[in-house]
Amino acid sequence: MRIAVLSYPMLFQTRGGLGMKVGRTVQALCDIGHEARLIDPVREYLRDYDLVHVFAGYNGNHRIIEQAKRDGLPVVLSTIMNPPYSAFEGRRGRLLNRLVGKLTNYKLTTSHWQLHTSITLADQLVVLGTGERRMLVEAFQADPAKVNVIFNGVGHEFFKADPSEFLQKYPHIRQPFVLHTGLLGDVKNQLGLARAMAGSGVQIVLAGYAGKDTSDYLAQCLAASPDVIHLGELAHGSLIASACVAASVIAIPSRHEGMPNSILEGLAADRPVVLTDNHVMDLHLPSEVAVEVHADDHAAIRKAIEGFLRQPPPAGRARAAVQALSWEAVARQLVDVYGKAIECNRRAS
């Protein structure tokens, strides 16, 4: 099957989990025998492919889906939505859609309308959990029958990670340490983590890209405790996997998440994790390897981390929680969804 994969252009001008997810998905589809490509819509035609898979229905991607449907192609949309988004907010969004349309003679549209258009036109939808499914059904009136839950995968390098690469590259880091990986910024809540652990004597290692617009935020993180250090962005692969297994705890108490890749990767490296309680992940993680916390509850963040430092889970227990989450498994589930999309598109023709 020839699969055209697309997302919004600016995704690949920044760093983050979604860009990694798109790349890993394309590679995994190729690995199991399909011809998947991240295509360039400036130089390639959608109609030269058998199916279109769009990641995120916003930032103008509704136009891609509209064109694909005009070309008679089946479309799968990975919606990539973070909580919360309630039924009330959905009703309010639809009301504003109508008001903006009437006031501008339908020359302007809202972002809610664009996302609603993407969700409505797609033949099948892929979400990360039942929380995201509920948002689509309640707030965007999606057909529940076309919503499929597929978790993110985890790279094989995390399951076989060795700490030596990281520790040799950064000999000044002392163990035990707590690792936070991800883009620097308020959403990822590095500052909350730093403030929660201030005075503990435990080193907090931040690994993630920090642009000029986050320099003040980074300065606040470093000022919160002398035990906070920032390594910058680590290449996604063996080095970040080595960092995970070298750490004693992975702590990412974000303000919100979809299905947090860094948390899954930390578990695959057999490390306990502290994560936000505001996510859409359905994966049931045992309390002996994972604790959910509110982003602003510094006492709970510290308690969870210190608990894991005092009593780490038995070897192999954290890894076992995500053992089945390979990117190849994700690709095979997606192929099943593609089959349903092709059938839906055929019936609608």
N, C-alpha and C positions, 0 to 999 in steps of 0.2 A: 504494500500500500504506500502510495506517495502522500505524505502528510506535510502540509504547509503550516508551520508554527510561527505565530506572530504575537507581539505585544506592542505597547506604545513606545515610540522611539527613544524618549528620554530615559526609559528604564536602564538602557545599556550605557548611559552617560554617568550613572551613579553606581554605587556599590550596595549590595544588599542581598537578602535571602531570595527574593523573587527572581532576580537575574540568574542566580545560581540554580534555582529550581528549574527554570526554563532550559538552561544549558544541560543539566543532568537528565532532564526528561528526553530531550532530543537525542542525546547519546545513548540512553537506555533503549529507546525505540529502535535505533539503528542496531544496537547490540543483539536485539532479538529478531532481526531480519527485515525491518521495515525501512523505507527510504524517507526519513524525517529530516526536514531542513528548517532552520531559522531563516526565513526568506526575506528578501529585500523587495518591498512592494513598489519601489521606484523603478526597479529593473525587471521584475518578474510578475507574471500573471497568476492570480489565484486559480484560474481555470485550468492551468497546467497540472493541477494536483487533484487527488481523489477526495481529500477531506481537508478542512481548515480547523486548526485548534488555536484558539485565541486565549491568551492569559490576561485577565482583567478586562472588564466590560466598560471601563471608563477611559478618560483621557483621549477621547476621539475614537476608541476602538469599535464603537457602534457602527462607524462608517465601513470598517473592514467587513463586519458581519453582514451589513446591508448588501455590499458588493458581492460577497460570497453567495448569498441567497439569490441575488439577481443572476449569478452565473450557474445556479442550480446545484450548488455544492452543499453537502452536509457540513454542519458547523458544531463543534464542541467548544464550550466556554468554561474555562476555569475562572470562577468569579472573583476569588482573592479578596474577600471582605473581612474586616475585623469587627468584633463586637464593640459596643452594642448598637443595634439598629432595630427599633421596635415597630410594632404594627401602627402605633400612633404616629411615629415619625414617617412611616410609609404613607399614611393618609395625608399628613401635612405636606409631604413631598409632592403627591399627586395634585393636591389643591394648588400648590405654588406653580406646578407645571401648567395648569389650566390658566391661572392668573397671568403668568408671564406670556403665555401664548396669545391670550386675548388682548393684552395690553400692547403687544408688539406685532399684532397681525401674524403671529406664528413665525416671525423672523428670528426670534431668539428662543433658545431652549435651556433647560437647567441640566446640571450634571445628573440629577435623579432621573430625569427623562431619558438621558443618554444610556444610563445603566439599565433602566427598565426596558428600553428598546433592545439592548444587547441580550438581556435575559429572555425576553419574549421571542426573539427571532431564532436564537440558538436551538438546535435540535436536541442537544443534551447538555446538562450542566454538571460540573465537577466541583465539589466543595470539600473542605477539610474536616467537617464534622457536623453533627446534628444541630449545633448552634447556628452555624452558617446556613444550613438547610432551612431552619426555622426563619431566619432573617429573609431569605429569598421568598419563602411561601407567604409569610405574614406581611412583610413590608413591600415586596415587589410582585405579589400575586403570581409567583411562578407555579407551574404545574408540578406538583410533588412527584409525579411519575417520571419526570425527566431529570430529577436531581440524584446524583450519584456521589457517595462519600468515598473518597480515596485519600489516604494519608500521604504525607510527604515521605520520601525515601531517605536513607542514610548511606553515605558513601562507604564502600568496603574498607577504606583506609582507617576509618575510626574503630572498626572492630579488631584491627590488628595493630593498633598504634603502639609506638615505642617512645618513652619520654626522653630518650637520650638526645635526639636531634634538637629539641627545644632547650633542654638544660645546657647543652654545649654551646648553643648560640647565645643564650642569656644566662651566663654564670652568676650574675649579680642577683638573680631572683632567689629568694630563700623559701624553703619549704617548711611547713605547709603553706600553700597560698590558695586564694580564691580567684577563679578566673571568670571574667565577663567578656564575651565576644559579641561584636555587633557594632553598627554605626553609632558614633557618638551623638547623643542628643537626648532630649527630655523623654521621648517616647520609650527609649531603652532604659532610662532611669539609672544611669551610672552614678549620678549624684546621690540618689537615694541610697544606693548600696554603700557608697563611700561614707555617708553620714551615719548609716546604721552600724558600720563596723569601726568607726572612729574610736581610738583608744584601746582597741582590742589587742593590738600588736600583730595582728594577722595581715599579711601583705595582700593587697587587692590589685590584681593585674588586669588592666583594661587593654583589650586587643581589638582595634577597630578603626576604621577610617574616620578622621576628623577634618572636615573642611574648614575654610576660613570663617564660615558663618557659625561654626560651633566652637571657636577658639575661647570665647568667654565662658561657655559651659564647661569646657575641658579645664580651664583655669580654676573654676569653682570646685570641680572634682578633685584636683590636685591639692587645693587649699584645704579641703575638708579633712584630710588626714595625711601625715607624712608617710604612711604605709601604702599610699596609692601610687601606682606607676602606670604610665601609658606607653605601650610598645608601638603604637601605630597599627596599620593594617598588616595582618599576616596573610600570606598566600593561602588560599583555600586548597587544602590537600594534605600532604604528609606533615607539614609544619604545624598547622592548626590542630591536626589530630594529635600530634605529639604534645602540644600545649595542653590539650584536654586531659590526656592521660597523666601528664606531669602534675596537674592541679589536684588538690584534695577535694574541692567542691566547685561545681559550676553554678554560678548564681546570676540569674538574669531576671530581676523582678520588674519587668517592663510595665508600662501603663496599659498596654493591650497588645495582643499577638493573635495571629491566625493559628497556624501550627508551628511553634517555634523550632526552627531547624537546629539552632545552637543547643537547645535542650536535648533534642533527640541525639545529636552528635555526642554530647557529653555522656549520655547514658550508654551509647555504643562503646565509648572509651572506658566504660565500667566505673563511672564516677557519679556520686549522688548529685542531685540538682535541686536548686531552689528557683522556682519560677512564679510568674504572675498568676493570679487567680482569674484574670480576665482574658480568656482565650477561647477558641472554638474547638479545641482538641478533644476527641472522644477517647483517646487512648487512656486506659485506666492504669495509672502508675501506683504501685504499692508505696505506702508511706515510709517504708524503710529505705527507699531510694529517691523519693521526690516529695517535696513539701511546697504547696501553693501558698502565696502570701499576697497581701494587698500592697500595691506599689508604695503607698505612703505610710505603711505600718513598719517603721524602722525597728521597733522592738521585736516584731515577729520575724523580720528578715534576719536579724542578729541571732535570735534564738534558734532558728532553723539551721543556720550555718554552723554555729557553735555546737549544736547537737550532732551534726554529721562529723565535725572535727573530733569530738569526743568519742563517738561510736560510729565509725564508717560501716556501711553495709557489707555483708559477706562478699568475698570475691566472686565475680560472675553474676551477682544478683541484678545489678543495674543493667548490664549488657543484655541479660535475658529478657528484660521488659521490651526491648526494641529489636530482638533478634530477627524477626520476620520482615523488617522494614527495609528491604533493598530497593534500589531504583529499578532493577529488573522486574521485581514484583509489581511496582507501580506501573511500569510500561505494559505489563500483561493485563492488568486491570483496565488501563486506558484503552487497549485494543478491544476489549469487550464493550466498552462504552462507545468506541468508534463504530462497532458493528450495529449497535442500537441506533446511533445517529444516522447511519446510512439507511437503515430500514425506515426510520421516521421520515427522512427526506424523500425516500422512494414513495411512501404512501401519500405524502403531501403533493407530489408532482402531478 
